[in-house]
């Protein structure tokens, strides 16, 4: 039997309550609902040809895939499927012609637009069924405080949680179920347990989002899901890429999607901010009396039992610490500081990340090759925003809405894409926070200002070699000798000289020379 379908958008607070208003007031909860993005609208429309009699596209934009959307709409029109487009903004002028038939009529059976107000647009489409009181009732669910205890605030948090599950885990079923609960008049206290579980899950993990629909980000999600399905702690994951690209977020995603680990601890440790003694006590723990003022303490490997240990900036470990990490990964046991009897690692999955090229470091003798292979069972490479600019508007939109509760205009999104954000999502967030504080709405001027203010910064790259102005042989040797000495810090001069294949006196003289940049 052909069905009536409401397609509503993701992300904006009015989408879900406006769909619930249409579902209850106009259709008496007899229609089906689905969430859909601009990018996936053509695919969703294609599936309607044999299953739907009426389709109501609610608030979803048309500018991303206009040709593909228009092609599917023409097919639906030929098949006798009625399609309405109800929106709070007009069809962009640059793509409007795509949605016209040869006789000048629209590919939509009806287009209803009320600029800036999706609720009034829905009421305008069904004036007999939807009253002004209905509009005000459902509008409150788009404006409720998320952290409040009111019915509106709790439902709004539910919609956010369902939207988050879609964006991060590609689980789409909770969003329409949440909309149907509101449309049916179900009090939040009485909604189904599965939706309550989604809200609780969002409360635990919703501080991080893996945002982006580019092919690269879809591949990252695919690899993360495959890694999560493998429960073997030996299947370690190495995440590489520039800072600010979301490496820790990917690690957290793998942990969340690992069914046997999601209830275990997810612990993080920054390898760039440690010393040899601190490294051992933090990772392996210590016993009372091991050193001055020491007490019995649990190490991260012990605390992360049946969970995940995320080691960030792993390339910054020196050779001694690399050896300590290799031993515990290779042998599966460790020694607490002050103990002589080893303890077994209890089912800990290690995920590591770095913004440096580990292969280059291995070739230069700065990172242990055997440790590299232990860490690099599954590798996920994160690209910079400059390599996936199509993700910039989506990330910016999420940040801006979180900070202001407002949507970015098309002009603002287009302006942001004109900058490559060498600092990646972290720099994008910084720029938008600046815009909020300074009350800037002209993002074209904002981007130009940002370029001028930050042009002197040297941004890191995942594979950029060390920069140096002095490439003379003398300067190169000096840098290399100092680098080797730093790598074997704590070792005797004799050992360092043996590593370099030179006499101790020669090495001593080189170490006296300052490093020239």
Secondary structure, 3 states (H helix, E strand, C coil): CCEEEEEECCCCHHHHHHHHHHHHHHCCCCCEEEECCCCCHHHHHHCCCCCEEEEEEECCCCCCCHHHHHHHHHHHHHCCCEEEEEECCCCCCCCHHHHECCCCCECCCEEEECCCCHHHHHHHHCCCCCCHHHHHHHHHHHHCCCCCCCHHHHHHHHHHHHHHHHHHHCCCHHHHHHHHHHHCCCCHHHCCHHHHHHHHHHHHHCCCCCCCCCHHHHHHHHHHHHHHHCCCCCCCEEEECCCCCCHHHHHHHHHHHCCCCCCCCEEEEECCCCCHHHHHHHHHEECCCCCCCCCCEECHHHHCCCCEEEEECHHHCCHHHHHHHHHHHHHCEECCECCCCCEECCCCEEEEEECCCHHHHHHCCCCCHHHHHHHCCEEEECCCHHHCHHHHHHHHHHHHHHHHCCCCCHHHHHHHCCCCCCCHHHHHHHHHHHHHHCCCCCHHHHHHHHHHHHCCCCCCCCCCCCCCCCCCHHHHHHHHHHHHHHHCCCCCHHHHHHHHCCCHHHHHHHHHCCCCC
